[in-house]
Amino acid sequence: ALNTNKETVIYLDNSFSMQAKGPEGPLLQSAMQGLYLLNSTEKITWFTNNKVHSGVSEKAFKSEMLQTEYTSKQLSPKQVLLKAEQLFSKNTGAEKRLIFVSDFQLKEGFPPIPSTIKVSAVSLSPERKQNIALDTIFIKSNDVSKITLEVRLTSQGTTAAVPVSFYNKEVLVAKTSADFSESANVAALFEINKEEAIDGRIVINDPDIIYDNTLFFSINEANKVNVLAINQGDGAFISRLFSNEKFSYTPQSYKNLDYNAIPNQNFIILNELDTISAPLIAALLSFAENGGSIFVIPSVNAVISEYNNLLSSLRLGALGERISAEKQITTITFDHPLYRDVFEKRVVNFQYPKVNSFYELAGANAAALSFEDGKPFIVQKGNHFLSTAPFDSEITNFKSSPLIVPTLYNMSLQSLPLPKLYYTIGEPNTFAIPIKLQQDQIITLKDSLSSFIPLQIANSNKVTITTEETPDIASTYTAMKDADFLENVSFNYDRDESILQYATLEDWEGVDAHDSIAALFENIVKDNTINEFWKWFAIGAFLFLLAEMLVLRFYKK
């Protein structure tokens, strides 16, 4: 039977890789110029990586298509086929064609084509496979007075040097050059004052693919970390560490503890308490559930059952009997977050602190420091920490060791997950802003063009923000509470599309491949013309048959 019921769905790839230049300019512009020649009296269904348009007129299709913008989202061929299947009707008798226009950047293998769909594909290719990309930026070193930023760049297909500019807002701070003559991967370094807040951009000028020419980042003024020490042992060493402008430090005696102060903290130190009462455990667990961090230093006279009630809930293991034996603290886990950026090299000639007694610990947790026999001295689980030995001066000289400063300092900094230099759009990102919101108050993220309300959870002393699909535009956004500025947060696009590697349509079994959109349309017109011929041939054959039957009938008479 002749099938005149035809359905066509068009997919136009508008991912960033389509910024590459073809013979007639950027590939996306070339694709739109080709599709603009479409002539159709039927309603048109078409989609891009981030938008769907169902059943629109030819005029609406052309108008909407010309407004298509680049997006960081990129559908794989498998995802395109699945989306197209959803857009076709359920009519099993219809002839269904998917027009697939893309550069076919290499991501994954081609999927099987469903027997119910004909895929007509046009592969658009750049004239030259060249690109220089700003890959990432991170803090290379963090000294007392300055921060060194390292910018990583990648070149593909060219060894030309490119200027690299560093802006703070609209002010050009510094400029250097990235030379790819010896390597396709190079780094550029910039130094900034440590106390300076930065609303930063790293910029290059590469004409091929432009989305990766800018890298946004932000460094906010340091927020104070709220630290509470609940002391039964000597707390003087804790006061010395946290009595500076980076911390809001509160020492309290175990006997006169203000329980109302607990929810407002970020980091709590239990300093050699003999007992941990049930009300205190309940308050600490509530604090922990809200994202707070706890460091437990046991007492020489610790009531083990009460300690283990708390430790088990914090998943820090269980203390056993106290062993009287001298041991040196010899093993530093240099890759542990507490010490990762502390040492320029792995120290082997070190004056190791020691203990003369310690508690056995059951349970396997990550050890930041260990004794000479491998048993743990300080362990971490999540946001929480435990020492297996008291810090009493008669037990250990750890308080006078150089290790005490980075250990407690970095524990406290980990209690508040401060924003990174930037986050990647399209990935799940979580960061905390140290602020207490009143009921019905919310935090808004905004830049010069747009604003949105991210997913947020308000805790007693901070608000945890989660983003993924929004924002979808790379920029530095300001976190606002009503009209009050809180801090800057930067977002950048994923750099996957900076790699100019492409699949070939010859490897896709069953695809109807074409060199250009014009050639595709010409082929479709020919198919339709042939169908028209077959339609008239069928009509003519029917008429001849009818005529023959009439002649035979009247002839017999």
Secondary structure per residue as TSV (DSSP state, phi and psi in degrees):
chain	resnum	aa	ss	phi	psi
A	1	A	-	360.0	148.0
A	2	L	-	-82.4	124.5
A	3	N	-	-98.6	109.6
A	4	T	-	-102.7	3.2
A	5	N	-	-91.4	103.0
A	6	K	E	-118.1	142.4
A	7	E	E	-128.3	136.2
A	8	T	E	-128.7	131.5
A	9	V	E	-121.5	135.4
A	10	I	E	-111.2	131.6
A	11	Y	E	-112.9	124.3
A	12	L	E	-114.0	115.4
A	13	D	-	-74.5	117.9
A	14	N	-	-118.7	29.0
A	15	S	B	-73.8	167.4
A	16	F	G	-62.5	-27.3
A	17	S	G	-64.5	-18.9
A	18	M	G	-77.3	3.3
A	19	Q	G	-75.7	-17.4
A	20	A	S	-58.5	149.3
A	21	K	E	-89.2	128.4
A	22	G	E	-103.4	-169.4
A	23	P	T	-60.2	-26.3
A	24	E	T	-115.1	26.7
A	25	G	E	105.2	-164.6
A	26	P	E	-54.2	142.1
A	27	L	H	-59.4	-38.7
A	28	L	H	-64.0	-41.8
A	29	Q	H	-63.1	-40.8
A	30	S	H	-62.8	-41.8
A	31	A	H	-62.7	-43.0
A	32	M	H	-66.1	-38.6
A	33	Q	H	-62.5	-40.1
A	34	G	H	-67.5	-45.0
A	35	L	H	-68.5	-22.2
A	36	Y	T	-65.5	-20.5
A	37	L	T	-80.2	-1.8
A	38	L	-	-61.8	130.9
A	39	N	-	-114.9	121.5
A	40	S	-	-151.3	132.9
A	41	T	S	-92.4	-8.5
A	42	E	S	-89.8	162.2
A	43	K	-	-68.5	144.2
A	44	I	E	-112.3	131.6
A	45	T	E	-111.5	127.1
A	46	W	E	-148.2	158.9
A	47	F	E	-150.5	157.8
A	48	T	-	-118.8	-166.0
A	49	N	S	-69.8	-20.9
A	50	N	S	-132.4	1.1
A	51	K	-	-143.4	152.5
A	52	V	E	-127.7	135.3
A	53	H	E	-128.1	114.0
A	54	S	E	-108.5	131.8
A	55	G	E	57.9	51.3
A	56	V	E	-104.2	159.2
A	57	S	-	-73.0	166.6
A	58	E	H	-60.0	-41.3
A	59	K	H	-63.4	-44.5
A	60	A	H	-66.1	-38.7
A	61	F	H	-58.7	-48.7
A	62	K	H	-65.9	-39.6
A	63	S	H	-66.6	-46.5
A	64	E	H	-68.1	-38.6
A	65	M	H	-63.0	-40.7
A	66	L	T	-67.4	-13.8
A	67	Q	T	-95.5	3.8
A	68	T	-	-63.5	131.4
A	69	E	-	-114.3	161.1
A	70	Y	-	-68.0	151.7
A	71	T	B	-138.5	154.6
A	72	S	S	-78.3	-12.8
A	73	K	-	-80.0	143.6
A	74	Q	-	-142.4	119.7
A	75	L	-	-85.8	139.1
A	76	S	-	-77.9	161.5
A	77	P	H	-53.4	-38.0
A	78	K	H	-63.2	-43.0
A	79	Q	H	-67.2	-35.0
A	80	V	H	-63.3	-45.6
A	81	L	H	-62.0	-43.0
A	82	L	H	-62.4	-41.2
A	83	K	H	-65.8	-42.6
A	84	A	H	-62.6	-41.7
A	85	E	H	-59.5	-34.6
A	86	Q	H	-69.6	-28.4
A	87	L	H	-87.8	-24.0
A	88	F	S	-69.9	157.7
A	89	S	-	-74.0	174.3
A	90	K	S	-87.6	2.8
A	91	N	-	-67.9	108.3
A	92	T	T	-74.0	-14.2
A	93	G	T	-92.0	-6.0
A	94	A	S	-79.1	149.1
A	95	E	E	-88.3	114.4
A	96	K	E	-110.1	126.8
A	97	R	E	-124.7	130.6
A	98	L	E	-104.2	119.3
A	99	I	E	-91.2	116.3
A	100	F	E	-114.5	107.0
A	101	V	E	-112.9	116.4
A	102	S	E	-161.8	167.9
A	103	D	-	-90.0	-6.4
A	104	F	-	53.9	52.7
A	105	Q	B	-60.2	136.1
A	106	L	S	-69.7	113.1
A	107	K	S	-124.3	-48.6
A	108	E	S	-154.7	173.6
A	109	G	-	-67.7	161.8
A	110	F	-	-74.2	139.5
A	111	P	-	-85.2	162.9
A	112	P	-	-64.1	144.3
A	113	I	-	-90.1	127.0
A	114	P	-	-58.8	144.8
A	115	S	T	-65.7	-19.0
A	116	T	T	-87.0	-3.7
A	117	I	E	-126.8	137.9
A	118	K	E	-101.9	123.9
A	119	V	E	-102.4	114.4
A	120	S	E	-104.7	114.4
A	121	A	E	-116.6	143.1
A	122	V	E	-121.3	120.0
A	123	S	E	-98.2	116.5
A	124	L	-	-95.5	131.4
A	125	S	-	-119.5	139.8
A	126	P	-	-71.9	153.1
A	127	E	S	-66.8	-35.7
A	128	R	S	-139.1	140.2
A	129	K	-	-95.2	74.6
A	130	Q	-	-127.7	140.1
A	131	N	E	-165.3	141.0
A	132	I	E	-118.3	126.6
A	133	A	E	-123.0	140.1
A	134	L	E	-81.6	109.9
A	135	D	E	-81.5	-54.4
A	136	T	E	-161.2	166.7
A	137	I	E	-138.6	141.0
A	138	F	E	-151.9	167.1
A	139	I	E	-82.8	114.5
A	140	K	E	-79.4	-41.3
A	141	S	E	-148.7	150.4
A	142	N	E	-131.7	90.4
A	143	D	-	-90.7	-175.3
A	144	V	S	-62.8	-41.2
A	145	S	S	-115.6	-11.7
A	146	K	E	-143.7	159.3
A	147	I	E	-120.8	132.1
A	148	T	E	-102.8	122.8
A	149	L	E	-99.6	135.9
A	150	E	E	-113.4	126.4
A	151	V	E	-106.9	127.2
A	152	R	E	-100.5	132.6
A	153	L	E	-125.4	150.2
A	154	T	E	-129.9	137.2
A	155	S	E	-116.9	141.1
A	156	Q	E	-131.2	120.8
A	157	G	S	83.8	4.3
A	158	T	-	-151.4	148.7
A	159	T	-	-112.2	9.2
A	160	A	-	-66.4	144.2
A	161	A	-	-76.9	151.2
A	162	V	E	-135.3	136.6
A	163	P	E	-68.5	143.1
A	164	V	E	-123.0	119.2
A	165	S	E	-111.5	141.4
A	166	F	E	-115.7	117.9
A	167	Y	E	-112.3	140.7
A	168	N	E	-109.3	109.0
A	169	K	T	57.1	-119.3
A	170	E	T	-102.3	6.2
A	171	V	E	-95.3	126.7
A	172	L	E	-74.7	114.5
A	173	V	E	-89.1	-43.3
A	174	A	E	-158.8	160.8
A	175	K	E	-145.6	138.2
A	176	T	E	-142.2	-171.8
A	177	S	E	-132.0	141.4
A	178	A	E	-105.6	119.1
A	179	D	-	-106.9	118.4
A	180	F	-	-102.7	17.9
A	181	S	S	-67.1	-25.9
A	182	E	S	-111.0	-19.4
A	183	S	-	-153.1	148.9
A	184	A	S	-82.5	-8.6
A	185	N	E	-123.6	117.5
A	186	V	E	-132.5	168.1
A	187	A	E	-128.7	146.4
A	188	A	E	-122.1	137.0
A	189	L	E	-111.7	140.8
A	190	F	E	-135.8	142.0
A	191	E	E	-112.4	141.3
A	192	I	E	-135.0	157.3
A	193	N	E	-68.2	139.8
A	194	K	T	-65.7	-35.0
A	195	E	T	-86.8	1.2
A	196	E	-	-87.6	131.3
A	197	A	-	-80.4	136.6
A	198	I	E	-125.1	126.7
A	199	D	E	-108.5	85.6
A	200	G	E	-102.5	155.2
A	201	R	E	-140.6	134.0
A	202	I	E	-104.8	131.0
A	203	V	E	-132.6	135.8
A	204	I	-	-125.8	168.7
A	205	N	-	-123.6	93.4
A	206	D	-	-118.7	124.4
A	207	P	S	-78.8	-11.6
A	208	D	S	-80.5	-74.0
A	209	I	-	-112.1	125.0
A	210	I	-	-102.2	-13.8
A	211	Y	G	-64.6	-27.1
A	212	D	G	-98.9	21.5
A	213	N	G	-87.6	-9.3
A	214	T	E	-130.2	137.7
A	215	L	E	-129.6	116.3
A	216	F	E	-89.7	144.1
A	217	F	E	-154.4	160.6
A	218	S	E	-144.8	142.4
A	219	I	E	-126.4	115.9
A	220	N	-	-92.9	161.6
A	221	E	-	-60.5	137.2
A	222	A	-	-62.9	131.7
A	223	N	-	-86.9	146.4
A	224	K	-	-72.1	139.9
A	225	V	E	-95.4	127.9
A	226	N	E	-82.5	117.5
A	227	V	E	-119.7	129.6
A	228	L	E	-120.3	125.1
A	229	A	E	-107.2	121.0
A	230	I	E	-98.8	106.6
A	231	N	E	-105.4	132.7
A	232	Q	S	-121.7	-28.4
A	233	G	S	-88.3	-177.2
A	234	D	-	-64.8	122.6
A	235	G	-	-107.6	10.8
A	236	A	H	-62.9	-37.9
A	237	F	H	-67.5	-31.4
A	238	I	H	-70.2	-42.1
A	239	S	H	-61.3	-39.4
A	240	R	H	-64.3	-36.4
A	241	L	H	-72.8	-37.7
A	242	F	H	-108.3	6.9
A	243	S	-	-89.8	66.9
A	244	N	S	-146.9	177.9
A	245	E	T	-69.0	-12.6
A	246	K	T	-83.0	-11.2
A	247	F	E	-130.0	150.1
A	248	S	E	-108.5	98.5
A	249	Y	E	-101.8	132.8
A	250	T	E	-129.5	113.5
A	251	P	E	-93.7	137.6
A	252	Q	E	-138.9	146.7
A	253	S	E	-78.8	143.5
A	254	Y	S	-58.3	-37.0
A	255	K	T	-71.6	-28.9
A	256	N	T	-117.3	38.3
A	257	L	-	-69.9	131.5
A	258	D	-	-92.2	103.0
A	259	Y	G	-63.7	-25.5
A	260	N	G	-68.1	-18.4
A	261	A	G	-79.8	-19.8
A	262	I	G	-61.8	-47.9
A	263	P	G	-64.0	-18.6
A	264	N	G	-88.5	3.2
A	265	Q	-	-95.4	164.4
A	266	N	S	-105.5	-34.2
A	267	F	E	-139.0	126.9
A	268	I	E	-122.2	131.6
A	269	I	E	-109.4	122.0
A	270	L	E	-92.2	103.8
A	271	N	E	-98.6	91.7
A	272	E	E	56.8	53.8
A	273	L	E	-80.9	138.1
A	274	D	S	-71.0	-41.5
A	275	T	-	-129.9	152.8
A	276	I	-	-125.5	103.3
A	277	S	-	-68.6	161.3
A	278	A	H	-60.3	-42.8
A	279	P	H	-62.0	-37.2
A	280	L	H	-68.1	-41.0
A	281	I	H	-59.3	-44.2
A	282	A	H	-61.7	-42.3
A	283	A	H	-66.8	-39.4
A	284	L	H	-68.6	-38.0
A	285	L	H	-69.2	-36.8
A	286	S	H	-63.5	-41.1
A	287	F	H	-61.4	-43.3
A	288	A	H	-66.1	-40.2
A	289	E	H	-62.4	-27.0
A	290	N	T	-89.7	12.9
A	291	G	T	97.8	3.4
A	292	G	-	-73.6	160.8
A	293	S	E	-116.5	141.1
A	294	I	E	-129.4	137.0
A	295	F	E	-118.8	121.3
A	296	V	E	-104.0	118.0
A	297	I	E	-111.2	112.7
A	298	P	E	-74.2	159.7
A	299	S	-	-92.2	159.5
A	300	V	T	-60.0	-33.3
A	301	N	T	-106.4	32.4
A	302	A	-	-61.2	135.5
A	303	V	-	-80.6	102.3
A	304	I	H	-59.5	-39.4
A	305	S	H	-62.5	-39.2
A	306	E	H	-70.9	-40.4
A	307	Y	H	-59.6	-44.5
A	308	N	H	-70.6	-24.8
A	309	N	H	-61.1	-40.0
A	310	L	H	-76.4	-47.5
A	311	L	H	-62.2	-38.5
A	312	S	H	-64.0	-38.4
A	313	S	H	-68.5	-31.0
A	314	L	H	-87.4	-1.1
A	315	R	T	60.1	38.0
A	316	L	-	-99.0	8.1
A	317	G	-	95.4	-158.2
A	318	A	E	-142.2	132.3
A	319	L	E	-76.0	142.6
A	320	G	E	-108.6	-148.5
A	321	E	E	-73.3	156.2
A	322	R	E	-86.9	129.3
A	323	I	E	-104.1	128.7
A	324	S	E	-93.9	101.4
A	325	A	E	-162.8	140.6
A	326	E	E	-83.0	130.6
A	327	K	E	-140.4	142.8
A	328	Q	E	-89.8	146.9
A	329	I	E	-92.9	96.1
A	330	T	E	-108.7	-18.2
A	331	T	E	-109.1	114.3
A	332	I	E	-102.5	125.1
A	333	T	-	-83.0	93.0
A	334	F	T	-63.9	-25.1
A	335	D	T	-87.3	-3.2
A	336	H	S	-69.1	143.7
A	337	P	T	-53.4	-27.1
A	338	L	T	-69.0	-27.0
A	339	Y	T	-126.2	6.0
A	340	R	T	-59.5	-38.9
A	341	D	T	-111.4	18.5
A	342	V	T	-87.3	-43.0
A	343	F	-	-106.9	134.2
A	344	E	S	-69.3	-31.1
A	345	K	S	-145.7	164.8
A	346	R	-	-74.5	115.6
A	347	V	-	-77.8	132.9
A	348	V	-	-117.8	-30.0
A	349	N	S	-99.3	93.3
A	350	F	-	-139.0	143.2
A	351	Q	-	-84.3	96.5
A	352	Y	-	-73.4	135.9
A	353	P	-	-71.4	167.8
A	354	K	E	-144.7	165.7
A	355	V	E	-129.9	158.1
A	356	N	E	-113.5	-0.1
A	357	S	E	-159.6	156.9
A	358	F	E	-162.0	165.2
A	359	Y	E	-98.8	139.9
A	360	E	E	-66.4	148.6
A	361	L	E	-130.2	126.2
A	362	A	E	-99.5	137.1
A	363	G	S	113.8	139.1
A	364	A	-	-98.9	110.7
A	365	N	-	-129.6	161.9
A	366	A	E	-67.0	121.8
A	367	A	E	-92.8	126.0
A	368	A	E	-84.2	-38.6
A	369	L	E	-130.2	142.4
A	370	S	E	-136.4	158.9
A	371	F	E	-77.8	173.3
A	372	E	T	-62.7	-23.7
A	373	D	T	-94.5	7.7
A	374	G	S	91.7	-9.2
A	375	K	-	-72.1	148.1
A	376	P	E	-76.9	143.7
A	377	F	E	-104.3	-48.3
A	378	I	E	-127.8	127.6
A	379	V	E	-122.3	159.7
A	380	Q	E	-132.4	141.2
A	381	K	E	-138.5	112.9
A	382	G	T	63.4	-124.8
A	383	N	T	-91.1	4.7
A	384	H	E	-117.5	152.8
A	385	F	E	-134.6	154.1
A	386	L	E	-144.0	134.6
A	387	S	E	-98.2	139.0
A	388	T	S	-90.7	0.9
A	389	A	S	-134.3	146.9
A	390	P	-	-63.3	157.2
A	391	F	-	-96.2	5.9
A	392	D	-	-54.1	137.7
A	393	S	T	-62.4	-22.8
A	394	E	T	-80.0	-12.8
A	395	I	T	-101.4	-38.7
A	396	T	B	-150.2	155.5
A	397	N	S	-103.3	19.5
A	398	F	G	-61.4	-33.5
A	399	K	G	-63.6	-25.1
A	400	S	G	-98.8	3.2
A	401	S	S	-81.7	148.8
A	402	P	T	-58.8	-21.2
A	403	L	T	-70.4	-21.1
A	404	I	H	-62.8	-35.5
A	405	V	H	-67.5	-57.4
A	406	P	H	-64.8	-29.3
A	407	T	H	-62.7	-58.2
A	408	L	H	-72.7	-36.3
A	409	Y	H	-61.2	-47.7
A	410	N	H	-75.3	-28.3
A	411	M	H	-58.0	-46.6
A	412	S	H	-66.8	-39.1
A	413	L	H	-67.4	-32.7
A	414	Q	H	-69.9	-17.9
A	415	S	T	-69.3	-18.0
A	416	L	S	-126.0	106.0
A	417	P	-	-72.6	90.0
A	418	L	-	-70.4	151.6
A	419	P	-	-58.5	145.7
A	420	K	-	-75.6	178.4
A	421	L	S	-59.7	-35.4
A	422	Y	-	-162.3	166.2
A	423	Y	E	-122.0	159.7
A	424	T	E	-100.9	127.8
A	425	I	T	-65.2	137.0
A	426	G	T	92.4	-8.3
A	427	E	S	-106.7	153.0
A	428	P	-	-70.5	120.6
A	429	N	E	-122.3	139.1
A	430	T	E	-135.0	132.0
A	431	F	E	-148.5	161.5
A	432	A	E	-117.3	141.5
A	433	I	E	-114.6	120.6
A	434	P	-	-76.3	86.4
A	435	I	-	-151.3	149.0
A	436	K	-	-104.7	118.5
A	437	L	-	-92.7	145.0
A	438	Q	-	-81.2	165.4
A	439	Q	T	-58.0	137.0
A	440	D	T	74.6	-0.1
A	441	Q	-	-83.9	145.9
A	442	I	-	-136.5	161.7
A	443	I	E	-103.9	133.9
A	444	T	E	-115.3	139.6
A	445	L	E	-103.9	130.6
A	446	K	E	-146.3	151.8
A	447	D	-	-126.2	-162.9
A	448	S	S	-70.6	-17.2
A	449	L	S	-112.4	-25.1
A	450	S	-	-152.2	168.6
A	451	S	E	-148.4	154.3
A	452	F	E	-154.4	160.9
A	453	I	-	-104.4	110.4
A	454	P	-	-77.7	164.4
A	455	L	E	-62.9	131.0
A	456	Q	E	-147.1	145.8
A	457	I	E	-123.4	119.7
A	458	A	E	-89.9	118.1
A	459	N	-	-100.0	-177.2
A	460	S	S	-67.6	-29.6
A	461	N	S	-131.0	8.1
A	462	K	-	-163.4	163.8
A	463	V	E	-119.4	124.7
A	464	T	E	-94.6	122.0
A	465	I	E	-103.6	137.4
A	466	T	E	-126.6	130.2
A	467	T	E	-131.1	155.8
A	468	E	S	-150.6	-75.7
A	469	E	S	-77.2	-26.2
A	470	T	-	-118.6	134.5
A	471	P	-	-75.5	163.8
A	472	D	-	-115.1	6.2
A	473	I	S	-119.5	128.9
A	474	A	-	-67.4	131.1
A	475	S	E	-177.2	176.3
A	476	T	E	-104.1	124.1
A	477	Y	E	-107.1	146.0
A	478	T	E	-96.9	132.5
A	479	A	E	-86.3	122.5
A	480	M	E	-122.0	140.2
A	481	K	E	-111.9	105.3
A	482	D	T	57.4	-119.0
A	483	A	T	-99.7	6.2
A	484	D	E	-93.3	126.5
A	485	F	E	-72.6	134.2
A	486	L	E	-108.1	-56.9
A	487	E	E	-169.9	171.1
A	488	N	E	-99.0	146.0
A	489	V	E	-136.1	127.9
A	490	S	E	-106.4	146.1
A	491	F	E	-132.0	137.7
A	492	N	E	-128.7	159.0
A	493	Y	-	-75.1	149.4
A	494	D	-	-59.9	145.2
A	495	R	S	-95.8	13.8
A	496	D	G	-59.1	-36.6
A	497	E	G	-80.0	-0.1
A	498	S	G	-74.6	-15.6
A	499	I	S	-89.8	112.4
A	500	L	-	-89.8	75.0
A	501	Q	-	-123.0	135.7
A	502	Y	B	-129.0	147.8
A	503	A	-	-85.2	158.6
A	504	T	-	-109.2	136.0
A	505	L	G	-65.3	-22.5
A	506	E	G	-61.3	-21.5
A	507	D	G	-86.5	-3.1
A	508	W	S	-99.4	105.4
A	509	E	T	-66.0	128.5
A	510	G	T	89.3	-2.5
A	511	V	-	-80.5	145.8
A	512	D	E	-95.3	95.5
A	513	A	E	-91.6	143.2
A	514	H	E	-137.7	152.0
A	515	D	S	-80.6	-23.5
A	516	S	S	-151.2	162.4
A	517	I	H	-67.1	-37.5
A	518	A	H	-59.8	-43.0
A	519	A	H	-64.4	-37.2
A	520	L	H	-63.5	-49.3
A	521	F	H	-61.7	-39.0
A	522	E	H	-61.8	-39.8
A	523	N	H	-66.6	-39.9
A	524	I	H	-64.6	-41.3
A	525	V	H	-60.5	-42.9
A	526	K	H	-61.3	-44.6
A	527	D	H	-59.6	-43.8
A	528	N	H	-66.6	-37.1
A	529	T	H	-64.0	-42.9
A	530	I	H	-60.9	-42.1
A	531	N	H	-62.3	-37.6
A	532	E	H	-63.7	-43.6
A	533	F	H	-59.2	-44.0
A	534	W	H	-65.0	-34.5
A	535	K	H	-64.9	-46.7
A	536	W	H	-69.6	-34.2
A	537	F	H	-62.6	-42.2
A	538	A	H	-64.7	-39.9
A	539	I	H	-65.3	-43.9
A	540	G	H	-62.2	-43.2
A	541	A	H	-60.7	-39.6
A	542	F	H	-65.0	-41.8
A	543	L	H	-65.8	-42.0
A	544	F	H	-61.2	-41.6
A	545	L	H	-63.3	-41.7
A	546	L	H	-64.6	-42.3
A	547	A	H	-63.3	-42.8
A	548	E	H	-61.2	-41.4
A	549	M	H	-64.3	-38.9
A	550	L	H	-67.5	-43.1
A	551	V	H	-59.6	-48.2
A	552	L	H	-60.6	-38.5
A	553	R	H	-66.1	-47.2
A	554	F	H	-74.5	-28.9
A	555	Y	H	-64.4	-39.8
A	556	K	H	-64.4	-30.8
A	557	K	-	-74.1	360.0
